[in-house]
Amino acid sequence: MLLPMKPLSHLLSSIPASATIAINDKAKALKAAGRDVISLAGGDPDFDTPLAVQEAAFQAIRSGDTHYPPSRGTPALRKAIAAKLARENGVQVDPNTQVLVGPGAKFLIYAVLAALCNPGDEVIIFEPYWVSYVPMTLLVGARPVTVPLSAADGFTITAERIAQAVTPATKVILVNSPNNPTGRVMTRAEAEAIREVALAHDLYVISDEIYEKLIFEGEHICLASLPDMAARTIVINGHSKAYAMTGWRLGWAAGPADVIDLAANLQSQTVTSAASFTMAAGAAALNGSQEVVEEMRLAYKARRDFMVEALNAIPGVECDRPQGAFYLFVRFPGLSPSAMTIADILLERADIACTPGIEFGQAGEGHVRFSIATAMSDLERAVERIRRLMTSL
Ligand SMILES: Cc1ncc(COP(=O)(O)O)c(C=O)c1O
């Protein structure tokens, strides 16, 4: 008689697969079945990686840079990151001890959470949140404590709201600006509020700045640059969004050396490192001309301006103006208060794939997220379909 198999990991069984990937898969299946689906569900720039950056990778491969690189990242890329932080963010870090390069910002957020947290430690996460923050927190044995922000006041962060979530077990505040999914850019008052609570309660801050280069209004404030914050802030950033390099898998963490050491231990015992020639391209991207980045930013801005105006002109649709990133967080009071229902109707009746706001936490209910990292022609067609759908009701 065969014995039943022993149960698989309870921890991993409790973590859902990424919802955004599931929606993309559904849209792809419909496309494969012949439906002309417009996908506004992804977070992947439609631009190609800049040619000079591609060329640096080809050159690295041809010159034999195809072996195991240093686990923490090549000295050249770590130096480029430290120079970028000093030049653009007013943050001084030692490239040898305070910078860790890895395969994407996503892995580094996980590695830094693992470095900071013990079982039962609490991580404060603002809601709506990027889909992976909660599962990652659970994976390192910590407890996510969400702070719901409200669409009614533009998802504003205040010191009072954060302080209400603080307990003796609080260890980390996880911040994301520019924000996915809301497109909000943190104001100086909000940065000050986070600083005030972090200092008062001796907390670490993980600052996910992956959309830093995509700001249309407002300024980027690197939390590590505020007084007394460098010792407790780990900055996360990467090449994916700014340089249209999502598939290259390249990101970095910069912060206190003891935290970086532990995150580097996790990396060296698991994924080892980022890919060698990818890092050569990454250094070229940071050290080279930033003109292409500006061109892409302007393209996203033009798309945002078009979409916000066109969507708000349709009765039953409401779209706030995001100040950064490449997402619109849209309400359809004329369709349904339920994000899931809105997303289903848009897919079934308008062949538009998007992400239900509820995937970003309860505070995202009533919204769907549209990605404008999508060609303008597709955005124009999407608006036309939404207009037809809404007038047909
Ligand atoms: C807020 C946020 N942080 C991090 C990432 C991950 O970026 P990477 O491609 O560098 O892993 C994403 C990607 O969608 C994101 O939206």
Ligand as a Chemical Component Dictionary entry (heavy atoms), coordinates in Angstrom:
data_LIG
# 
_chem_comp.id                   LIG 
_chem_comp.type                 NON-POLYMER 
_chem_comp.pdbx_formal_charge   0 
_chem_comp.three_letter_code    LIG 
# 
loop_
_chem_comp_atom.comp_id 
_chem_comp_atom.atom_id 
_chem_comp_atom.alt_atom_id 
_chem_comp_atom.type_symbol 
_chem_comp_atom.charge 
_chem_comp_atom.model_Cartn_x 
_chem_comp_atom.model_Cartn_y 
_chem_comp_atom.model_Cartn_z 
_chem_comp_atom.pdbx_ordinal 
LIG C1 C1 C 0 6.992  48.908 -6.321  1  
LIG C2 C2 C 0 7.863  47.923 -6.978  2  
LIG N1 N1 N 0 9.007  47.533 -6.367  3  
LIG C3 C3 C 0 9.836  46.636 -6.921  4  
LIG C4 C4 C 0 9.559  46.073 -8.156  5  
LIG C5 C5 C 0 10.498 45.010 -8.689  6  
LIG O1 O1 O 0 11.391 45.459 -9.611  7  
LIG P1 P1 P 0 12.520 44.500 -10.226 8  
LIG O2 O2 O 0 12.150 44.258 -11.655 9  
LIG O3 O3 O 0 13.793 45.284 -10.106 10 
LIG O4 O4 O 0 12.570 43.244 -9.439  11 
LIG C6 C6 C 0 8.393  46.441 -8.834  12 
LIG C7 C7 C 0 8.056  45.807 -10.135 13 
LIG O5 O5 O 0 6.950  45.816 -10.605 14 
LIG C8 C8 C 0 7.538  47.400 -8.247  15 
LIG O6 O6 O 0 6.409  47.798 -8.846  16 
# 
loop_
_chem_comp_bond.comp_id 
_chem_comp_bond.atom_id_1 
_chem_comp_bond.atom_id_2 
_chem_comp_bond.value_order 
_chem_comp_bond.pdbx_ordinal 
LIG C1 C2 SING 1  
LIG C2 N1 SING 2  
LIG C2 C8 DOUB 3  
LIG N1 C3 DOUB 4  
LIG C3 C4 SING 5  
LIG C4 C5 SING 6  
LIG C4 C6 DOUB 7  
LIG C5 O1 SING 8  
LIG O1 P1 SING 9  
LIG P1 O2 DOUB 10 
LIG P1 O3 SING 11 
LIG P1 O4 SING 12 
LIG C6 C7 SING 13 
LIG C6 C8 SING 14 
LIG C7 O5 DOUB 15 
LIG C8 O6 SING 16 
# 
